[in-house]
Amino acid sequence: MRRREFITLLSGATAWPLAARAQRRAPRDQLNRRSFIAFLGSALAWSDDVRSQEPRVPVIGFLNPGSSDRFAPLLDAFRQGLNEGGYVEGRNVAIEYRWAEGQSARLPELAADLVRRQVSLIAATGGSISAHAAKTAKATMPVLFIGGPDPVADGLVSSLNSPNSNLTGVAMKTSELIPKRVQLLIELIPGAMKIALLLNSDSIDADAVVKDFEAATRGFGRQPILLMTSSESDLETAFVSAVQQRADGLLVHSDSSFTNWRSQIVALAARHALPTAYAWREFVGAGGLLSYGPSIPWAYRQIGQYAGRILKGEKPRDLPVQMPTRFEQIINLKTAKAIGLTVPNTLLAIADEVIE
């Protein structure tokens, strides 16, 4: 037998048992493949079942007429309240933010979007206007508000101690403190005879604020001046009108839009050298002259705490509306000197904080 023929015969003999073994193995391979596919399907079904049993992360809808950059410190206070209840954003709670960017007319639309998304609760911040937007959107989930001094008269709750609805929150005393702010301006400027009020004509409580302001100024024997505005672009015109009417001092209403526009308002007051009193310390921190009122961060922290309690199962109707018990008086000496004012020692002595 030639060498080449021998190699061919040997190759064929070797290939035959290999092919035979492959044929014998085929059914087992097919069985193993079927078993693997069945196992994979079972594993995927088990994984889906486990995921379906995992608790859903609650989602909070955060509604505000302002913008995120200007309300950042207040948002931090809200998160702090949540954290105290054991909830941390991004870990065991999610927050859907809806900012109106100073356009309050957008709030009903933004609130309706949160309702459609079926969030666990809505934090309607930045004034009663946000809570009313949530009501207009027919929110049935819990709604936490930061509103005006009388949420009962405002139609938000039936009682402060027992809200008896899906709404509760914090009632901020602001317009009630108008006489005190007028008094502070008069003590700062004893000869002041004309006191102006910067008011957002779109504010829900505009009529009540005008009534309180006029009663307070006339009660001190001063003349009231009203400066109505509804947009940031109107602020310059309002301050020019105050100067033309020879206002000696100015009060800025506690409207959330003004809080959002505080940098421009403080700058205009400085440019026109107009002594101005505010409701919130945030204005004085931005360079304003003086403020008297409750703490806004306190209010945001309170509804953050309430949000945590509701997520754990408590009902809004069982959580009484909170009201501030402490009011801050802040004075900015640097601003006073810049507009040529000397702050009396009597005011400095009772100030909670003096910025120099």
C-alpha positions as MATLAB code, in Angstrom:
seq = 'MRRREFITLLSGATAWPLAARAQRRAPRDQLNRRSFIAFLGSALAWSDDVRSQEPRVPVIGFLNPGSSDRFAPLLDAFRQGLNEGGYVEGRNVAIEYRWAEGQSARLPELAADLVRRQVSLIAATGGSISAHAAKTAKATMPVLFIGGPDPVADGLVSSLNSPNSNLTGVAMKTSELIPKRVQLLIELIPGAMKIALLLNSDSIDADAVVKDFEAATRGFGRQPILLMTSSESDLETAFVSAVQQRADGLLVHSDSSFTNWRSQIVALAARHALPTAYAWREFVGAGGLLSYGPSIPWAYRQIGQYAGRILKGEKPRDLPVQMPTRFEQIINLKTAKAIGLTVPNTLLAIADEVIE';
ca = [
       0.000    0.000    0.000;
       1.347    3.309   -0.982;
       2.003    5.956    1.653;
      -0.633    8.387    0.318;
      -3.369    5.699    0.277;
      -2.511    4.688    3.836;
      -2.876    8.278    5.070;
      -6.277    8.614    3.345;
      -7.512    5.356    4.888;
      -6.290    6.419    8.300;
      -8.054    9.783    8.027;
     -11.346    8.144    7.138;
     -11.094    5.680    9.978;
     -10.450    8.464   12.436;
     -13.298   10.648   11.134;
     -15.921    7.879   11.410;
     -15.875    7.513   15.247;
     -15.800   11.312   15.638;
     -18.891   11.652   13.481;
     -20.547    8.787   15.336;
     -19.871   10.442   18.673;
     -21.223   13.760   17.362;
     -24.452   12.043   16.316;
     -24.801   10.364   19.681;
     -24.182   13.707   21.431;
     -26.686   15.700   19.364;
     -29.818   14.742   21.313;
     -28.070   15.551   24.586;
     -26.946   18.970   23.247;
     -30.465   19.725   22.084;
     -31.784   18.709   25.489;
     -29.232   20.914   27.217;
     -30.163   23.827   24.969;
     -33.848   23.386   25.714;
     -33.118   23.136   29.424;
     -31.048   26.332   29.319;
     -33.768   28.262   27.483;
     -36.349   27.042   29.963;
     -34.095   28.033   32.855;
     -33.457   31.481   31.355;
     -37.174   32.089   30.923;
     -37.840   31.025   34.478;
     -35.068   33.303   35.778;
     -36.414   36.288   33.848;
     -39.921   35.642   35.134;
     -38.582   35.398   38.681;
     -36.684   38.675   38.216;
     -39.836   40.422   36.961;
     -41.793   39.010   39.885;
     -39.199   40.294   42.359;
     -39.242   43.744   40.745;
     -43.028   43.830   40.897;
     -42.841   43.140   44.624;
     -40.271   45.893   45.277;
     -41.843   48.995   46.923;
     -42.376   51.917   44.528;
     -40.291   54.975   45.327;
     -42.727   57.780   46.285;
     -42.713   60.883   44.100;
     -43.292   64.395   45.471;
     -44.522   67.103   43.135;
     -42.899   70.450   44.028;
     -44.870   73.428   42.693;
     -43.593   77.017   42.918;
     -44.279   80.289   41.062;
     -40.584   81.249   41.138;
     -37.383   79.792   39.709;
     -35.019   77.163   41.073;
     -31.923   79.368   41.300;
     -33.625   82.078   43.372;
     -35.399   79.638   45.678;
     -32.437   77.292   46.181;
     -31.946   78.030   49.928;
     -35.646   77.437   50.583;
     -35.536   74.193   48.641;
     -32.632   73.131   50.854;
     -34.819   73.772   53.903;
     -37.581   71.606   52.398;
     -35.110   68.783   51.794;
     -33.841   69.142   55.364;
     -37.373   68.584   56.667;
     -37.686   65.507   54.466;
     -34.348   64.170   55.678;
     -35.476   64.519   59.297;
     -38.289   62.122   58.448;
     -35.879   59.616   56.940;
     -36.387   60.562   53.273;
     -33.463   61.489   51.031;
     -33.997   62.680   47.476;
     -32.549   60.251   44.962;
     -32.384   57.427   47.498;
     -35.868   56.615   48.784;
     -37.917   59.521   47.412;
     -38.049   61.365   44.087;
     -39.091   64.983   43.501;
     -40.718   66.302   40.320;
     -40.090   70.072   40.138;
     -42.443   72.497   38.437;
     -41.254   76.132   38.416;
     -43.415   78.879   36.906;
     -40.353   81.133   36.451;
     -42.207   84.186   37.761;
     -45.261   83.572   35.540;
     -47.979   82.701   38.039;
     -50.517   82.171   35.254;
     -48.679   78.935   34.397;
     -49.320   77.365   37.810;
     -52.669   75.674   36.984;
     -51.098   74.009   33.953;
     -48.079   72.848   35.974;
     -50.293   71.573   38.782;
     -52.456   69.661   36.289;
     -49.326   67.964   34.944;
     -48.417   66.753   38.442;
     -51.945   65.453   38.948;
     -51.774   63.525   35.653;
     -48.492   61.969   36.773;
     -50.234   60.800   39.964;
     -47.494   61.956   42.317;
     -47.706   60.838   45.940;
     -48.264   64.403   47.186;
     -47.861   68.006   46.046;
     -45.812   70.602   47.925;
     -47.556   73.787   46.771;
     -45.050   76.431   47.831;
     -44.571   80.125   47.214;
     -47.925   81.363   48.492;
     -51.606   80.429   48.428;
     -51.688   80.814   44.656;
     -49.913   77.461   44.262;
     -52.394   75.696   46.545;
     -55.315   77.168   44.609;
     -53.701   75.958   41.379;
     -53.581   72.430   42.822;
     -57.254   72.694   43.829;
     -58.169   73.923   40.357;
     -56.370   70.890   38.923;
     -58.620   68.717   41.148;
     -55.729   67.214   43.050;
     -56.988   64.350   45.215;
     -53.573   63.466   46.612;
     -52.278   65.292   49.733;
     -51.378   68.950   49.109;
     -49.029   70.836   51.437;
     -49.143   74.618   51.164;
     -47.293   77.686   52.395;
     -50.069   80.237   52.341;
     -51.329   83.485   53.763;
     -52.341   84.244   57.348;
     -55.884   82.857   57.074;
     -56.185   79.688   54.959;
     -59.735   79.205   56.297;
     -60.946   82.504   54.856;
     -58.853   81.737   51.792;
     -60.895   78.591   51.202;
     -58.032   76.126   51.582;
     -59.082   74.371   54.815;
     -62.173   74.293   57.016;
     -60.194   74.538   60.264;
     -56.615   75.221   61.308;
     -56.547   72.462   63.933;
     -58.474   69.920   61.837;
     -58.091   70.745   58.133;
     -60.582   67.954   57.284;
     -59.400   67.728   53.678;
     -56.423   66.669   51.589;
     -54.763   70.064   52.235;
     -52.675   71.294   55.152;
     -49.439   73.212   55.610;
     -48.197   76.507   57.003;
     -50.035   79.826   57.324;
     -47.583   82.743   57.210;
     -48.490   85.958   59.025;
     -47.467   88.707   56.627;
     -50.184   91.279   55.950;
     -50.985   91.342   59.691;
     -47.470   92.675   60.230;
     -47.872   95.653   57.881;
     -48.511   98.102   60.788;
     -45.257   96.961   62.413;
     -43.285   97.571   59.202;
     -44.838  101.010   58.822;
     -43.868  101.773   62.417;
     -40.266  100.677   61.783;
     -40.012  102.951   58.749;
     -41.349  105.894   60.748;
     -38.854  105.219   63.564;
     -36.088  105.069   60.987;
     -37.307  108.230   59.204;
     -39.190  110.329   61.793;
     -40.107  113.005   59.249;
     -41.586  110.570   56.742;
     -45.073  111.641   55.713;
     -45.687  109.544   52.597;
     -45.337  105.762   52.716;
     -45.676  103.716   49.514;
     -46.593  100.061   49.059;
     -45.287   97.932   46.190;
     -48.007   95.383   45.484;
     -48.489   92.667   42.877;
     -51.918   93.295   41.394;
     -52.224   89.555   40.654;
     -51.895   88.576   44.330;
     -54.871   86.679   45.716;
     -54.899   88.843   48.855;
     -54.290   92.177   47.087;
     -57.539   93.807   48.259;
     -57.011   92.800   51.897;
     -53.405   94.015   51.822;
     -54.420   97.427   50.439;
     -57.022   97.758   53.173;
     -54.537   96.864   55.921;
     -51.864   99.152   54.500;
     -54.111  102.181   54.157;
     -55.485  101.689   57.676;
     -51.960  101.394   59.117;
     -50.482  104.451   57.386;
     -53.452  106.668   58.185;
     -53.412  105.365   61.737;
     -49.906  106.801   62.060;
     -51.029  110.044   60.435;
     -49.228  109.313   57.151;
     -50.354  109.347   53.529;
     -50.488  106.013   51.672;
     -49.258  105.602   48.097;
     -50.065  102.487   46.062;
     -47.653  101.144   43.452;
     -49.293   98.305   41.509;
     -47.308   95.997   39.250;
     -47.694   92.522   37.794;
     -44.420   91.847   35.994;
     -40.708   92.227   36.558;
     -40.466   94.673   33.654;
     -42.871   97.053   35.475;
     -40.683   97.421   38.562;
     -38.627  100.319   37.212;
     -41.809  102.248   36.388;
     -43.164  101.633   39.883;
     -40.044  103.029   41.565;
     -40.010  106.064   39.288;
     -43.643  106.684   40.263;
     -42.702  106.441   43.960;
     -40.024  109.095   43.493;
     -42.327  111.344   41.455;
     -44.954  111.149   44.216;
     -42.225  111.964   46.751;
     -42.574  108.816   48.813;
     -40.391  108.950   51.937;
     -40.391  105.197   52.460;
     -41.559  102.009   50.810;
     -43.057   98.697   51.894;
     -42.714   95.655   49.618;
     -45.541   93.152   49.842;
     -44.691   89.543   50.702;
     -45.758   88.243   47.280;
     -43.699   85.275   46.055;
     -43.056   86.959   42.702;
     -41.316   89.801   44.528;
     -39.209   87.249   46.377;
     -38.218   85.865   42.990;
     -37.388   89.396   41.773;
     -35.692   90.508   44.984;
     -32.305   91.296   43.415;
     -33.839   93.835   41.040;
     -36.102   95.330   43.715;
     -33.195   95.813   46.136;
     -31.087   97.353   43.352;
     -33.863   99.795   42.430;
     -34.359  100.821   46.065;
     -30.619  101.545   46.324;
     -30.517  103.441   43.027;
     -33.384  105.725   44.082;
     -32.136  105.943   47.706;
     -35.588  104.926   48.890;
     -35.722  103.458   52.425;
     -37.547  100.152   52.039;
     -38.957   97.598   54.478;
     -39.527   93.986   53.480;
     -41.408   90.973   54.832;
     -38.504   88.533   54.491;
     -34.878   88.529   55.613;
     -33.860   87.222   52.164;
     -34.215   90.796   50.842;
     -31.903   92.182   53.519;
     -29.411   89.428   52.779;
     -29.473   90.629   49.156;
     -28.710   94.218   50.257;
     -32.107   95.511   51.384;
     -32.472   97.931   54.299;
     -34.671   96.141   56.857;
     -37.183   93.342   57.234;
     -39.695   92.159   59.770;
     -41.520   88.864   59.490;
     -41.430   85.110   60.013;
     -38.743   82.813   58.638;
     -39.473   81.379   55.195;
     -36.889   78.562   55.571;
     -38.733   77.526   58.752;
     -41.957   77.175   56.740;
     -40.308   75.096   54.002;
     -38.726   72.855   56.614;
     -42.121   72.367   58.252;
     -43.807   71.149   55.077;
     -40.783   68.938   54.391;
     -41.408   67.308   57.774;
     -45.130   67.012   57.001;
     -44.308   65.401   53.659;
     -42.255   62.743   55.439;
     -45.068   62.029   57.889;
     -47.620   61.707   55.097;
     -45.363   59.346   53.132;
     -45.274   57.176   56.249;
     -49.064   56.965   56.326;
     -50.435   59.994   58.213;
     -53.368   61.891   56.686;
     -53.377   65.647   55.907;
     -56.703   66.057   57.696;
     -55.026   64.968   60.934;
     -52.116   67.410   60.638;
     -52.967   70.919   61.906;
     -51.962   73.966   59.912;
     -48.745   75.335   61.428;
     -48.302   79.027   62.213;
     -45.080   80.906   63.001;
     -44.539   81.971   66.589;
     -41.315   83.927   66.085;
     -40.652   86.997   63.958;
     -37.279   88.378   62.921;
     -36.169   91.971   62.609;
     -33.082   92.332   60.398;
     -31.256   95.598   59.648;
     -28.530   96.211   57.078;
     -26.298   99.016   58.405;
     -24.209   99.068   55.248;
     -27.289   99.830   53.152;
     -28.482  102.475   55.616;
     -25.151  104.317   55.379;
     -25.181  104.074   51.575;
     -28.476  105.990   51.357;
     -27.530  108.464   54.078;
     -29.547  107.089   57.015;
     -28.511  106.809   60.648;
     -30.220  103.886   62.349;
     -31.430  104.812   65.875;
     -29.933  102.816   68.720;
     -33.446  101.875   69.783;
     -33.880   99.913   66.546;
     -30.437   98.341   66.737;
     -31.082   97.197   70.297;
     -34.155   95.168   69.382;
     -32.881   93.809   66.051;
     -32.438   90.046   65.796;
     -29.557   90.577   63.409;
     -27.550   93.553   62.215;
     -25.627   93.229   58.960;
     -22.606   95.510   58.789;
];
